[in-house]
């Protein structure tokens, strides 16, 4: 029997838990789910008898963490990423494998040599993005290489959005399916990528104004903005010399222009506290970010003039819908602007029980064929729709690849040691095949010559 420990059972863990429970008996596993709130999980694990249990755990309980890790062979962490180093250290101490959906940060990569020396696998980046982005891009890249093609451009975009039937009258066409804080502070810093052999930099204040339009057949148009660091993926994918490399995030058209307005107002700033009262109205907060009052102009009109926007334009309509001009109290005392914006939008962008979210991922790969013909473009697109507000597309595309990786790690089918990401064919090929055959999660490809 292989004992598996899952740390954390938040909103993105539902599909992972279902997958692990589904395979308990056939794989001869025993599963422990450790979460700050185990009660809702106990009814879920009860039908599985002694093979599954839910226990209470908080990350600050160091002794409890070590006790749990020591009692299991494979540890799966769905905790917030900042806690992964603590879990990794416990896994090193007790000689346990680790799997997560989070980035292999520099701190995590610092454990590589010790994990390898102990014969351990720390399998990182096995979710959606990072995760499925690697697994789906590399087969395309390797196929082009095998045909003798020279890759000249790689662009990859991903977004967690709402399915068309759940966009309703929300002019942003967006709700939170992931950590709201990460959405509010997304892109802060300077985005960097390479285009035509030239480095490109986009400062945060301009990030949401420099977007690219994309289309996914059957799902309409999207706009993508650049992620903070695209260049680190060149060596990871073996594309050190590729002239164009860009990774980005997808939103529906119009979102980015309205978000750029929030950035320009300073409402996404998380670097200082306002000293505000919790009952401060949003209109009063917004007024404090504007120049001195102009007689006879409403707050919305002053905001539009300050931002150089059409007072009746779509950007202003989205801001008004969000409630930044209204009397609603901000709700948090002495907060940062970003914290107040997160609280406001969490109420507006909360998934309802009947909602369906949607994951969209698209790779655009250009290459020169070996026969010297015209430059070709390969497009690989994925769309996954959620079942409801619990079994979301986000939970599926994060949890299922991770569960499949854990299954193979527990079987001893992954031989790579140290800190590992799924850029190896013996890891990603079985996962892609299982996703397609068992869950109908597959990429649709097309190709055409560029003029």
C-alpha positions as CSV (number, residue, x, y, z in Angstrom):
1,X,0.0,0.0,0.0
2,X,1.2,3.5,-0.9
3,X,0.3,6.2,1.5
4,X,-0.5,9.6,-0.1
5,X,-0.8,12.9,1.8
6,X,-2.7,15.8,0.3
7,X,-2.0,19.1,2.0
8,X,-4.7,21.7,1.3
9,X,-8.2,21.2,-0.1
10,X,-9.1,24.6,-1.5
11,X,-11.3,25.5,-4.5
12,X,-8.8,24.2,-7.0
13,X,-8.4,20.8,-5.3
14,X,-11.9,19.3,-6.0
15,X,-11.0,17.4,-9.2
16,X,-7.7,16.3,-7.8
17,X,-9.5,14.8,-4.7
18,X,-12.0,13.0,-6.9
19,X,-9.2,11.6,-9.1
20,X,-7.3,10.3,-6.1
21,X,-10.4,8.8,-4.5
22,X,-11.4,7.2,-7.8
23,X,-8.1,5.2,-8.0
24,X,-7.7,4.4,-4.3
25,X,-8.6,0.7,-4.5
26,X,-7.2,-0.1,-7.9
27,X,-3.8,1.5,-7.0
28,X,-3.8,0.2,-3.4
29,X,-3.5,3.7,-1.9
30,X,-4.3,5.1,1.4
31,X,-5.1,8.9,1.2
32,X,-5.0,11.5,4.0
33,X,-6.4,14.9,3.2
34,X,-5.1,17.5,5.6
35,X,-6.9,20.9,5.6
36,X,-7.7,23.7,7.9
37,X,-11.4,22.8,7.5
38,X,-11.7,19.0,7.2
39,X,-15.4,18.7,8.1
40,X,-16.8,19.1,4.6
41,X,-14.4,16.5,3.4
42,X,-15.4,13.7,5.8
43,X,-18.6,12.9,4.0
44,X,-16.7,12.7,0.8
45,X,-14.1,10.2,2.1
46,X,-16.5,8.2,4.2
47,X,-17.5,5.7,1.5
48,X,-13.8,4.7,1.1
49,X,-13.5,3.3,4.6
50,X,-10.0,3.1,6.0
51,X,-8.4,4.0,2.7
52,X,-9.2,7.7,3.1
53,X,-9.5,10.2,5.9
54,X,-9.7,13.9,6.4
55,X,-7.7,15.5,9.2
56,X,-7.2,19.0,10.6
57,X,-4.0,20.8,9.8
58,X,-2.7,24.4,9.7
59,X,0.7,25.2,8.1
60,X,1.9,26.8,11.3
61,X,1.8,23.4,13.1
62,X,5.4,22.4,12.4
63,X,5.4,19.2,14.5
64,X,2.1,18.2,12.9
65,X,3.5,18.8,9.4
66,X,6.5,16.5,10.1
67,X,4.2,13.9,11.7
68,X,2.0,13.8,8.6
69,X,4.9,13.8,6.1
70,X,6.7,11.0,8.0
71,X,3.6,8.8,7.8
72,X,3.3,8.9,4.0
73,X,5.4,8.0,0.9
74,X,4.1,10.7,-1.4
75,X,3.2,14.3,-0.4
76,X,1.0,16.5,-2.6
77,X,0.8,20.1,-1.7
78,X,-2.1,22.3,-2.7
79,X,-1.1,24.9,-0.1
80,X,-0.3,28.5,-1.2
81,X,3.0,28.5,-3.0
82,X,4.9,30.4,-0.3
83,X,4.5,27.4,2.0
84,X,6.0,24.9,-0.4
85,X,9.6,25.3,0.8
86,X,8.5,24.3,4.3
87,X,6.8,21.2,2.9
88,X,9.9,20.5,0.8
89,X,12.2,20.7,3.8
90,X,10.0,18.2,5.7
91,X,10.0,15.9,2.7
92,X,13.8,16.0,2.5
93,X,14.0,15.4,6.3
94,X,11.8,12.3,6.0
95,X,12.8,11.1,2.6
96,X,9.4,11.6,0.8
97,X,8.5,12.4,-2.8
98,X,6.7,15.7,-3.4
99,X,4.3,16.9,-6.1
100,X,2.7,20.3,-6.6
101,X,1.1,22.4,-9.3
102,X,3.2,25.5,-8.4
103,X,6.3,27.0,-10.0
104,X,9.7,25.6,-9.4
105,X,11.0,28.8,-7.8
106,X,14.7,29.5,-7.2
107,X,14.2,28.6,-3.6
108,X,12.6,25.2,-4.5
109,X,15.3,24.6,-7.1
110,X,17.8,25.0,-4.3
111,X,16.7,21.6,-3.0
112,X,17.5,19.9,-6.3
113,X,20.9,18.4,-5.4
114,X,19.8,17.1,-2.0
115,X,16.6,15.6,-3.3
116,X,18.5,13.9,-6.2
117,X,21.1,12.6,-3.7
118,X,18.3,11.0,-1.6
119,X,16.7,9.5,-4.7
120,X,13.6,11.8,-4.3
121,X,11.5,13.4,-6.9
122,X,10.1,16.9,-6.3
123,X,7.7,17.1,-9.2
124,X,6.7,20.8,-9.7
125,X,4.6,22.6,-12.3
126,X,2.1,19.8,-12.9
127,X,-1.1,21.8,-13.0
128,X,-2.5,24.1,-15.7
129,X,-0.1,27.0,-16.1
130,X,2.5,25.9,-15.2
131,X,1.9,22.3,-16.2
132,X,-0.4,21.7,-19.2
133,X,1.4,24.6,-21.0
134,X,4.6,22.6,-20.9
135,X,3.0,19.3,-21.6
136,X,1.1,20.5,-24.7
137,X,3.7,22.8,-26.2
138,X,6.6,20.3,-26.2
139,X,5.0,17.7,-28.5
140,X,4.4,20.4,-31.1
141,X,8.0,21.7,-30.7
142,X,9.5,18.3,-30.9
143,X,7.5,17.3,-33.9
144,X,8.7,20.4,-35.8
145,X,12.3,19.7,-34.9
146,X,11.9,16.0,-35.9
147,X,10.8,17.2,-39.4
148,X,13.9,19.5,-39.6
149,X,12.0,22.7,-39.2
150,X,13.5,25.8,-37.7
151,X,11.4,27.5,-35.0
152,X,11.2,31.2,-35.4
153,X,8.3,32.2,-33.0
154,X,6.6,30.7,-30.0
155,X,3.7,32.5,-28.3
156,X,1.5,30.9,-25.7
157,X,-1.5,32.3,-23.9
158,X,-3.7,31.0,-21.1
159,X,-6.7,32.4,-19.2
160,X,-9.3,31.3,-16.7
161,X,-12.5,32.9,-17.9
162,X,-16.3,32.5,-17.9
163,X,-18.1,30.2,-20.4
164,X,-20.3,32.2,-22.8
165,X,-23.4,31.0,-21.1
166,X,-22.3,32.4,-17.7
167,X,-21.0,35.8,-18.8
168,X,-24.5,37.3,-18.3
169,X,-24.7,41.0,-17.9
170,X,-21.2,41.3,-16.4
171,X,-19.4,43.7,-18.8
172,X,-16.0,42.5,-17.7
173,X,-17.0,38.9,-18.7
174,X,-14.9,37.7,-15.9
175,X,-15.1,36.2,-12.4
176,X,-12.6,34.8,-9.9
177,X,-11.8,31.1,-10.4
178,X,-8.4,31.3,-8.8
179,X,-6.8,33.3,-6.0
180,X,-8.3,36.8,-6.2
181,X,-5.2,38.5,-4.9
182,X,-3.1,37.1,-7.7
183,X,-5.5,38.6,-10.2
184,X,-5.5,42.0,-8.6
185,X,-1.7,42.3,-8.4
186,X,-1.0,40.4,-11.7
187,X,1.7,41.9,-13.9
188,X,3.3,44.2,-11.3
189,X,6.9,44.8,-12.2
190,X,8.1,44.8,-15.8
191,X,7.2,42.2,-18.4
192,X,10.0,41.1,-20.7
193,X,10.0,39.0,-23.8
194,X,11.8,38.8,-27.2
195,X,10.4,39.7,-30.6
196,X,12.3,39.4,-33.9
197,X,15.5,39.0,-32.0
198,X,15.0,42.2,-30.1
199,X,14.3,42.4,-26.3
200,X,11.0,44.0,-25.4
201,X,10.1,45.4,-22.0
202,X,6.6,46.6,-20.9
203,X,6.4,48.6,-17.6
204,X,3.4,47.8,-15.4
205,X,1.7,51.1,-16.2
206,X,1.6,50.1,-19.9
207,X,1.1,46.4,-19.6
208,X,-2.7,46.3,-20.1
209,X,-2.6,48.8,-22.9
210,X,-0.3,46.6,-25.1
211,X,-2.4,43.5,-26.0
212,X,-2.8,41.1,-28.8
213,X,-6.0,39.8,-30.2
214,X,-6.5,36.0,-30.6
215,X,-9.4,33.9,-31.9
216,X,-10.4,30.4,-30.8
217,X,-12.9,28.7,-33.2
218,X,-16.3,28.4,-31.6
219,X,-15.5,30.7,-28.7
220,X,-14.8,34.1,-30.2
221,X,-12.1,36.6,-29.6
222,X,-9.8,37.2,-26.7
223,X,-7.0,39.6,-25.9
224,X,-3.7,38.7,-24.3
225,X,-1.2,40.6,-22.3
226,X,2.4,39.6,-21.7
227,X,3.4,37.7,-18.5
228,X,6.2,39.2,-16.5
229,X,8.9,36.8,-17.6
230,X,8.7,34.9,-20.9
231,X,12.5,34.5,-21.4
232,X,13.0,31.9,-18.7
233,X,11.1,29.5,-20.9
234,X,13.6,29.6,-23.8
235,X,16.1,27.2,-22.1
236,X,13.3,25.1,-20.6
237,X,11.9,24.4,-24.0
238,X,15.2,24.2,-25.7
239,X,14.5,27.4,-27.6
240,X,17.5,29.5,-26.5
241,X,18.0,31.0,-30.0
242,X,14.4,31.5,-31.0
243,X,13.9,35.1,-32.3
244,X,10.4,35.5,-30.8
245,X,9.2,34.1,-27.4
246,X,6.2,35.4,-25.5
247,X,3.9,34.0,-22.9
248,X,0.7,35.8,-21.9
249,X,-2.6,35.8,-20.1
250,X,-6.0,35.8,-21.8
251,X,-9.0,38.0,-21.1
252,X,-12.1,38.9,-23.1
253,X,-11.9,42.0,-25.2
254,X,-12.3,45.2,-23.3
255,X,-11.1,43.8,-19.9
256,X,-7.6,45.1,-20.3
257,X,-8.5,48.7,-21.2
258,X,-10.7,48.9,-18.1
259,X,-8.1,47.3,-15.9
260,X,-5.5,49.7,-17.2
261,X,-7.8,52.5,-15.8
262,X,-7.7,50.9,-12.4
263,X,-3.9,50.7,-12.6
264,X,-3.6,54.4,-13.7
265,X,-5.8,55.4,-10.7
266,X,-3.5,53.6,-8.3
267,X,-6.1,51.1,-7.1
268,X,-3.9,48.0,-7.7
269,X,-1.1,49.4,-5.6
270,X,-0.2,47.0,-2.7
271,X,2.9,48.9,-1.4
272,X,1.3,51.1,1.2
273,X,-1.6,51.4,3.6
274,X,-4.2,54.1,3.4
275,X,-5.0,54.5,7.1
276,X,-8.7,54.5,6.1
277,X,-11.8,53.6,8.1
278,X,-13.7,50.5,7.2
279,X,-16.8,52.5,6.6
280,X,-15.2,54.9,4.1
281,X,-17.4,54.9,1.0
282,X,-15.9,53.8,-2.3
283,X,-16.7,57.2,-3.9
284,X,-14.8,59.0,-1.2
285,X,-11.8,56.6,-1.7
286,X,-11.8,57.2,-5.4
287,X,-12.1,60.9,-5.0
288,X,-8.9,60.9,-3.0
289,X,-7.0,59.6,-6.0
290,X,-8.1,62.4,-8.3
291,X,-6.9,66.0,-8.6
292,X,-8.8,68.8,-6.8
293,X,-12.5,68.9,-7.5
294,X,-13.7,70.6,-10.7
295,X,-17.0,72.5,-10.1
296,X,-20.1,71.1,-11.7
297,X,-18.5,67.7,-12.6
298,X,-19.6,64.4,-11.2
299,X,-17.1,62.0,-9.8
300,X,-17.4,59.7,-12.9
301,X,-17.0,62.7,-15.2
302,X,-13.9,63.8,-13.3
303,X,-12.5,60.3,-13.4
304,X,-13.0,60.1,-17.2
305,X,-11.4,63.5,-17.7
306,X,-8.4,62.5,-15.5
307,X,-7.9,59.2,-17.4
308,X,-8.7,60.7,-20.9
309,X,-11.6,58.4,-21.4
310,X,-15.0,58.8,-23.0
311,X,-17.4,59.4,-20.1
312,X,-19.9,57.1,-21.9
313,X,-17.4,54.6,-23.1
314,X,-17.0,50.9,-22.2
315,X,-14.2,51.5,-19.8
316,X,-16.2,53.8,-17.7
317,X,-19.2,51.5,-17.8
318,X,-17.1,48.6,-16.5
319,X,-15.7,50.9,-13.7
320,X,-19.2,51.9,-12.7
321,X,-20.5,48.3,-12.7
322,X,-17.6,47.4,-10.4
323,X,-18.9,50.0,-7.9
324,X,-15.9,52.4,-7.6
325,X,-18.2,55.4,-7.9
326,X,-20.8,54.2,-5.4
327,X,-21.6,54.6,-1.7
328,X,-20.6,51.0,-0.7
329,X,-18.2,51.0,2.3
330,X,-14.7,49.7,1.5
331,X,-15.0,47.2,4.3
332,X,-11.4,47.0,5.6
333,X,-9.6,49.4,7.9
334,X,-6.1,50.6,7.2
335,X,-5.7,48.6,4.0
336,X,-3.7,48.9,0.8
337,X,-5.6,50.0,-2.3
338,X,-5.1,46.5,-3.8
339,X,-6.7,44.9,-0.7
340,X,-9.7,47.2,-1.0
341,X,-10.1,46.5,-4.7
342,X,-9.8,42.8,-4.1
343,X,-12.6,42.9,-1.5
344,X,-14.8,44.9,-3.8
345,X,-14.3,42.6,-6.8
346,X,-14.6,39.4,-4.8
347,X,-18.2,40.3,-4.1
348,X,-18.8,41.3,-7.7
349,X,-16.9,38.5,-9.4
350,X,-17.9,35.5,-7.2
351,X,-18.9,32.3,-8.9
352,X,-22.6,31.5,-8.5
353,X,-23.7,27.8,-8.1
354,X,-25.0,27.7,-11.7
355,X,-21.9,29.3,-13.2
356,X,-19.6,27.6,-15.7
357,X,-16.1,28.8,-15.9
358,X,-13.8,28.2,-18.9
359,X,-10.1,27.6,-19.4
360,X,-8.6,28.7,-22.7
361,X,-5.0,28.0,-23.7
362,X,-3.5,28.6,-27.1
363,X,0.0,28.1,-28.6
364,X,1.0,29.9,-31.8
365,X,4.2,28.4,-33.2
366,X,5.9,29.6,-36.4
367,X,8.7,27.8,-38.2
368,X,10.6,27.5,-41.4
369,X,10.2,24.1,-43.0
370,X,13.1,22.0,-43.9
371,X,12.3,22.2,-47.6
372,X,12.7,26.0,-47.7
373,X,9.0,26.6,-48.3
374,X,7.0,29.5,-46.8
375,X,6.9,30.0,-43.1
376,X,4.3,27.8,-41.4
377,X,2.1,28.5,-38.3
378,X,0.9,25.7,-36.0
379,X,-2.0,26.7,-33.7
380,X,-2.8,24.4,-30.8
381,X,-5.9,25.4,-28.7
382,X,-7.6,24.0,-25.6
383,X,-11.0,24.9,-24.2
384,X,-12.3,23.3,-21.1
385,X,-15.7,24.2,-19.4
386,X,-16.5,23.7,-15.8
387,X,-19.5,21.7,-14.5
388,X,-20.5,24.1,-11.8
389,X,-19.0,26.5,-9.2
390,X,-17.3,23.6,-7.4
391,X,-16.2,21.3,-10.2
392,X,-14.7,24.1,-12.2
393,X,-12.6,24.0,-15.4
394,X,-9.8,25.5,-13.3
395,X,-10.0,22.7,-10.8
396,X,-10.1,20.1,-13.6
397,X,-7.1,21.5,-15.5
398,X,-5.0,22.0,-12.3
399,X,-6.0,18.9,-10.4
400,X,-6.3,16.2,-13.1
401,X,-2.7,16.5,-14.5
402,X,-1.4,16.7,-11.0
403,X,-3.3,13.6,-9.9
404,X,-2.1,11.7,-13.0
405,X,1.5,12.7,-12.2
406,X,1.0,11.5,-8.6
407,X,-0.4,8.2,-9.8
408,X,2.7,7.6,-11.9
409,X,5.0,8.8,-9.2
410,X,3.4,6.4,-6.7
411,X,3.8,3.6,-9.2
412,X,7.5,4.2,-9.6
413,X,7.1,5.1,-13.3
414,X,8.8,8.5,-13.0
415,X,12.6,7.9,-12.8
416,X,13.7,11.6,-12.9
417,X,15.2,12.7,-9.5
418,X,15.7,16.1,-7.9
419,X,13.4,19.0,-8.8
420,X,11.6,18.0,-11.9
421,X,9.1,19.8,-14.2
422,X,7.0,17.9,-16.8
423,X,9.1,18.7,-19.9
424,X,10.1,15.0,-20.4
425,X,8.1,12.9,-22.9
426,X,7.9,9.9,-20.5
427,X,6.0,12.2,-18.0
428,X,3.8,14.3,-20.3
429,X,2.8,11.8,-23.0
430,X,0.9,9.4,-20.6
431,X,-0.8,12.4,-18.9
432,X,-1.9,13.9,-22.2
433,X,-3.2,10.6,-23.4
434,X,-5.2,10.0,-20.2
435,X,-6.6,13.5,-20.3
436,X,-7.9,12.9,-23.8
437,X,-9.2,9.4,-23.6
438,X,-10.7,9.5,-20.1
439,X,-11.8,13.2,-19.8
440,X,-12.0,14.5,-23.4
441,X,-9.5,17.2,-22.5
442,X,-7.5,17.7,-25.7
443,X,-5.9,20.3,-27.8
444,X,-7.2,21.0,-31.3
445,X,-4.5,21.8,-33.9
446,X,-4.5,23.6,-37.2
447,X,-1.7,24.7,-39.5
448,X,-1.3,27.1,-42.4
449,X,1.3,28.9,-44.4
450,X,1.9,32.5,-43.6
451,X,1.7,35.0,-46.4
